Amino acid sequence: MYSRNVYINMRYDEIYLNVIRDLLDNGERTSNRTGIDTLQKLGLYFEIDLQKEFPLLTTKKVFYKSAFAEMLGFIRGYTNAADFRQLGTNVWNQNANENQEWLNNSYRKGTDDLGPIYGAQWRNWQNNDGKVIDQLRNVYEDLKNNVDNRREIVLAWNPGELNKMSLPPCHSFFQFGLRNNKEFLDMFLFIRSNDWFLGNCFNVAQYSFLLHLMAKLTNHKPGKLMIYCFNVHLYVNHIEQAKEQFSRSIRPAPSIEISDKVNSFEFLETTELPIEDWITIHNYDPHPYIKAPMAV
């Protein structure tokens, strides 16, 4: 069901298409730093049950290997676009080397540098007393030991270092919790700014991937991915592509299989195996990819 700003008990494809329609019909046209106007709405909540689907859109192809590779780079704390490319994703190339604001930033260290983006905050948060906090590892250790509290939070939004980043974090923090007598591991994700056409399907795929990984490594079942987006927008140069996608039929959802090679947190930190050697997506038969430009 849904009420335009809240979507639950629905397939991800259905949620995605309903939000496109709402943005087209009710989005407020606004300007922004990129110079490309958007149709935007404030405040959106939706849930995806990972026991029922692995949420890759079927109404257009999602390059999930790139999304997974980016997440693996975050887990490793990468801060250089070349390291992300080595894993098999080019998603940081533009923000590293074509974002004029970042090119003019005195903190930039040269070609491919990104500054202390997501993974640097997750794994190497610089505390005021000089100590380094590994937020992700701390949460993992708690969950592995079946600790269930309300503090299993990982922050990427570090106000003291925003000016040192090529792009301030869009998906700003996430939180884990155990449910049903600690059987299921759930995740809540807060996204401050979400490019719905290009970004949302990528973020949903990679955080679902992260939740599956954390569940497997801590001996829980992956539960629900709960997402709140504050600013949801459709760039005006994505409108025709969005209409094309909206006209397509939804196909059966795929599933994910994680190899037993993934048996420790250290595996994620060190493996040189290609992602397709330890992750399999079954029965993914989407409509063709729809190309759209990314605003930088």
N, C-alpha and C positions, 0 to 999 in steps of 0.2 A: 504494500500500500504506500501511498505517498500523499503529501499535501503541499507540493511545489517546493518547499524548503526542507522536507524530511522524507527520506525514501528508505523503507525497510521491507523485508520479506519479498524482495524482487531480485531477478537476475541483474548482474552488472550491466549487461547490454541494455536492458530496459531502463535502468537508472540513467545511463549515459545519454540515451536518446531523449528521454523525458527532459533532462536538463538542457539539452540543445534546443528543444522546442520552447522551453520556458525562456531561455535567453533570447531567442529570435523574436518571441512574442512580447516579452516583458522586460528585457534588459534595457538598462539606461545607458545611452551613448555617452562615453567619457573619454577624455584625453589622458595620456600618461607619458612616462619618461621616454618610451620607445619612439614616440611620434606617430604611432599607428593606433587609431581609436579602437575602443572595445565596446561591446555590449556587456554590461556587468550587472551582477546582483550581489548583495551582501548576505551571507549566512546560509549555509547549506550543510545538512547532515545526512549521511547515508551509511548503511551497514551491508557487509558482504559476508555470508556464511561460507567459510572455506571448507566445511564438510560437504557442501552441496556443489561447489564449482571452484575451478581455478580461474580467476577473473581476467581472462584475456578477451578483449573485444572480438566478436565474430563479424560485426558489421564493417570492419576494416582490419587489415592485417596489422598487428602490433609486433615490432621487432623485439621480442622478449629477450633474446640473447644479449642485446645491447643493454636493455633495462637491468638484467641480472648482473651483467658485467659492471655497470655503474654502481650497483649496490655492493658488489664485492669490493670495489675500490673504496667505497665509503667505509666498509668494515675494516679495511686495511689502513684507513687514515690518509689516503692519497691526497696530494695537493698539487699535482702536476698533470696536465692534459696528456702528456706522453705516457704516463703510467696507466691512465685510463685506456688509451689507445692500445697499449700492450695487452690489456685484458680483452679487447675486442669492441670498444665503444668509442665513438667520436663525439659524444654529446657535449664535451667541454671545450672543444676546439675553438668555437666562436667566442665564447665568454673569456677564454684565455687570451686570444690573439686578435679579435676583431671588435671588442667592446672598447670604444674610444675613451670612455670614462676610466676604465681600468688601465688602458694603455698609458694614460696620463697620471696614474696613481704612483706616488713615490715609493709605495711599499711593494710594487710589482718587481719581481726579481729577474725578469727576462722572459724569453719565449716559453710558452706553455705553463708558466707559473699561474696558479689560481689563488694563492693566499690560503689562509686557514679555514677552508670551506668545511662542509658537513663532517667528513670523517675525521678531520683534525680536531674538531670539537668533541666528537663522540669518543675518540680514543686518547686525546692529549689536551684536555681542557686545562688552560693555564690559570691556576688559582692565585689569589692575591698574595699568599704567603710563599709563593715560589714552587709549591707542590703541583705535580701533574696528576689529573684525575682521569682515569680510564672509565668513563661512564658505561660504555657498552659491556666491557668485561665485568664490571661490578654487577650489572643487572643479570648477565649470564650466570655468574656464580650463585647469585641468590636463587634464580629459577632452577638451576641444576640441583640445588639443595632443597628444593620445594618450598622456599620461602615465599610467602604470599603477604605482601603488604601494599600500601598505597603510594610507595615511593620508587617504584621501578620505572624511572623516567630517564630519558636521554634527550638532552638539549643540544640543538645546533645553533640557536640564537644566542650569541655571546655579544652583548652590547659593546663591550670593551674592544672587540676586534672586527666589528662590522666594516669599518673603514679600511681594513686590511684585506678584504675579500673581493674577488672579482665579481661576485654576485651574493648579496645577503640571502640567507636560506629562505626558500619558499616553503618547504615542509620543515617547520620550525622545531617541533618536538614530538616524541612519541612515548607512550606509556604502556606497560604490560600489566596484565592481571590474570589470576587463575580463577576458574569457575567450575561449578558442578563437582564439588569435593576435590578440587585441584586436577580434574581430568583434562579440561580444556585451557589452552593458553590464548587469551584475547589480546588485541592491540588497539589502542586509540591513537590516531594520528591527527595532528593539527597542521593545516596548510594555510598560511596567511594569504597567499596569492596563487591562483591556479588558472593557468592557460588551459581551458577546458578541452579544446580540440586536440592539441598536441601533448600537453603535459599530463593531464589527469590519467589517461590510460596507461602511460608510462609509470607514473607514481604508484598507481594501484597494483600494477604487475610486480614492481620491485619490492613494495612493502609486503605484499602477499608472500613473495619469495622469502623475505626476511622472516616473516612470522612462521612459515613452514620450517625454515632452517633452525630457528630458535626452539621451536616445539620439538623437532627431532633431537636436537642436541641436549635438551633438558628433560626428555622422556615425558612429553605431554602431547596431546592432540591439538593440531591447529584449530582454533575456534573462529571467532568473528574478528574481522577487520572493520573498525568503526572510525569513520573519517568526518572531521568537521573542516569545511573550507570557509574562510571568512570572505575573501574577495574572489568570486568566480566570474570569469570573463571569457568572451569569445571575440577574438580580433576580427575586425571588419573585413580583413583580407582572407578570412577563413569561412566566411558566410556561405559562399557557394559550395565549398567542400562539405560543410556541415549539412547543408540541404541534401547533397548527394548521399551522404551517409544515412541521413534520416529516412531516405526512401528505401533503404535496404532491409531485407528480412533477417531476423535473428536465427542463428544456427546453434546446434547443440554445443554446450560448454565443454572445453577440454579439461584434462586433469594433469596433475604433476606427480612425478615419481622422483624421489631423492635417493641416490645410491647409498648403500651402507658404507661406502668409502668416506662419507661425511660422518665421522665418528668422534670429532673433537673440535673445539673452537680453533685450535691451532691449525687444523686442516684448512679452514677458511683463510687463515692468515698467511699460509705458506704454500699451498698447493700450486703446482705449475701445470696441472692437468687442465685441458680446455673444459669449459663449463658443460659442454654437451657430453663429456665423459662421466659426469656425475649427476646431471639433471636431465630428465626426459619429460617432455610434454607430449601427452597422448591425445590423439583425436582432435587436433587443432586444424580446422578447415574454414578459415575466414574468407570473407570477400576480399578483393584486392586492396592493397594499400592506397591511401589517398594522400597525395603529396600536398604539403602546405608549408609556407615559409615560417621560420622561427624569428620572432621579434627579439632583438638583442639590445 
